[in-house]
């Protein structure tokens, strides 16, 4: 019975998030209300609050989901890949999954609030999760001898994340996201970035 109840809660949580995404996409994040989300989900506003607390928490869940999926997909192929190829692959996968989850129009609304402003408390934990994964990747290549042993993994992971965030913002802010150009530009940046991290052969 406990398993059934848990599954029902997960399904309702997912249903509310799906409804919120529809409302955010249709009305804009700032204009969206918990009442609108509740109506879209077919539940009461207190139910939405019980599951998420606020529309900011729903946004965080929507941001986390595609990145968690990208991380799972990346971990399966990381171990034996060239560092540059692995970083290019994870960067492109994150961008594709994010824009497949949330439309570019919503990203364009959210972009000004990414680095500062009232939504910074949403973007910060999301950013921290991504940085932790980048740190894991960098540590893996350092331990395998492909990255320099004196590399400061914490600093480089944060810097890499900042650079990739700017690239993604440029992609998501375009009227029509150009993945081909984005992938080519990201590869150039990643190759330059990695040049100072690779161990001397």
C-alpha positions in Angstrom: 0.0 0.0 0.0 2.9 2.4 0.8 4.4 1.7 -2.6 1.1 2.6 -4.3 0.7 5.8 -2.3 4.3 6.8 -3.2 3.7 6.2 -6.9 0.5 8.2 -6.8 2.3 11.1 -5.2 5.0 11.0 -7.8 2.4 10.9 -10.6 0.5 13.8 -9.1 3.8 15.8 -8.7 4.7 15.1 -12.3 1.1 16.1 -13.4 1.4 19.4 -11.6 4.8 20.1 -13.2 3.5 19.3 -16.6 0.6 21.6 -16.1 2.9 24.4 -14.8 5.0 24.1 -17.9 1.9 24.6 -20.1 0.9 27.6 -18.1 4.4 29.1 -18.1 4.7 28.6 -21.8 1.3 30.1 -22.5 1.1 33.0 -20.0 4.8 33.6 -19.2 6.5 32.6 -15.9 6.0 36.0 -14.2 2.3 36.2 -15.1 1.5 32.6 -14.1 -0.3 31.9 -10.9 -0.6 28.9 -8.7 -4.4 29.1 -9.3 -3.8 28.8 -13.1 -1.5 25.8 -12.6 -4.0 24.1 -10.3 -6.8 24.6 -12.8 -4.6 23.2 -15.6 -3.6 20.2 -13.4 -7.2 19.6 -12.2 -6.3 20.0 -8.6 -6.8 22.6 -5.9 -4.4 25.5 -5.3 -3.5 24.1 -1.8 -2.6 20.8 -3.5 -0.1 22.6 -5.7 1.3 24.4 -2.6 1.6 21.1 -0.7 3.6 19.5 -3.5 5.8 22.4 -4.5 5.3 25.4 -2.2 5.7 28.0 -5.0 5.9 28.3 -8.7 9.7 29.0 -8.2 10.0 25.4 -6.8 8.2 24.1 -9.8 10.5 25.9 -12.1 13.5 24.4 -10.3 12.1 20.9 -10.8 11.5 21.7 -14.5 15.1 22.9 -14.8 16.6 19.9 -12.9 14.8 17.2 -14.8 16.5 17.5 -18.2 19.9 18.0 -16.6 19.5 14.9 -14.4 18.6 13.0 -17.6 21.6 14.4 -19.4 23.9 13.4 -16.5 22.5 9.8 -16.5 23.1 9.5 -20.2 26.6 11.0 -20.0 27.7 8.8 -17.1 27.1 5.7 -19.2 29.6 6.8 -21.8 32.1 8.9 -19.9 34.7 6.4 -18.7 36.5 5.7 -21.9 36.0 8.9 -23.9 38.4 11.6 -24.9 37.9 14.6 -22.6 37.1 17.1 -25.3 34.6 14.7 -27.0 33.0 13.9 -23.7 32.6 17.6 -22.7 31.3 18.5 -26.2 28.8 15.7 -25.9 27.5 16.5 -22.5 27.2 20.2 -23.3 25.2 19.6 -26.4 23.0 17.0 -24.6 22.2 19.4 -21.8 21.3 22.2 -24.3 19.1 19.8 -26.4 17.3 18.4 -23.3 16.7 21.8 -21.8 15.2 23.2 -25.0 13.2 20.1 -25.5 11.7 20.5 -22.0 11.1 24.3 -22.0 10.4 26.3 -25.1 12.8 29.0 -26.3 10.2 31.6 -25.6 10.2 30.8 -21.9 14.0 30.8 -21.8 14.0 34.3 -23.4 11.7 35.5 -20.6 13.9 33.8 -17.9 17.3 34.8 -19.3 17.5 38.3 -17.7 16.9 36.8 -14.2 19.5 33.9 -14.6 22.5 35.6 -13.0 20.8 38.0 -10.7 17.3 39.2 -9.6 14.4 37.5 -8.0 14.9 34.1 -9.6 18.5 33.7 -8.5 17.4 31.5 -5.6 16.0 29.1 -8.3 18.9 29.2 -10.7 21.6 28.8 -7.9 20.7 25.2 -6.8 20.2 24.2 -10.4 23.6 25.7 -11.3 25.2 23.9 -8.2 23.9 20.5 -9.5 25.5 21.1 -12.9 28.8 22.3 -11.4 28.9 19.1 -9.2 28.6 17.0 -12.4 31.3 19.0 -14.2 33.5 18.6 -11.1 32.9 14.8 -11.3 33.9 14.7 -15.0 37.1 16.8 -14.4 38.0 14.7 -11.4 37.6 11.6 -13.5 40.0 12.8 -16.1 42.4 14.1 -13.5 42.5 10.7 -11.8 43.0 8.9 -15.1 46.0 11.1 -15.9 44.4 13.0 -18.8 44.1 16.3 -16.9 47.0 17.9 -15.0 47.4 16.8 -11.4 47.7 20.4 -10.2 44.4 21.4 -11.8 42.1 23.1 -9.4 38.9 21.2 -10.2 36.6 23.4 -8.2 37.6 26.6 -9.9 37.8 25.2 -13.4 34.4 23.5 -13.0 32.7 26.8 -12.0 34.5 28.7 -14.8 33.5 26.1 -17.4 29.9 26.2 -16.2 29.8 30.0 -16.5 31.2 29.9 -20.0 28.7 27.2 -21.1 25.8 29.1 -19.5 26.6 32.1 -21.6 26.6 29.9 -24.8 23.3 28.3 -23.8 21.7 31.7 -23.2 22.8 32.9 -26.6 21.3 29.7 -28.1 18.0 29.9 -26.2 17.6 33.6 -26.8 17.7 33.3 -30.6 14.4 33.5 -32.4 15.2 30.1 -33.9 17.8 28.1 -31.9 20.7 27.1 -34.2 22.1 23.8 -32.8 24.6 23.3 -35.6 26.2 26.7 -35.0 26.0 26.3 -31.2 27.7 22.9 -31.3 30.5 24.3 -33.5 31.0 27.3 -31.3 31.0 25.2 -28.1 33.6 22.8 -29.6 36.0 25.7 -30.3 35.6 27.0 -26.7 35.9 23.6 -25.1 39.1 22.9 -27.1 40.6 26.2 -26.0 39.5 25.6 -22.4 40.9 22.1 -22.3 44.2 23.1 -23.8 45.4 24.4 -20.4 44.0 21.4 -18.5 45.4 18.4 -20.5 48.4 16.6 -19.0 51.6 16.8 -20.8 52.2 13.7 -22.9 
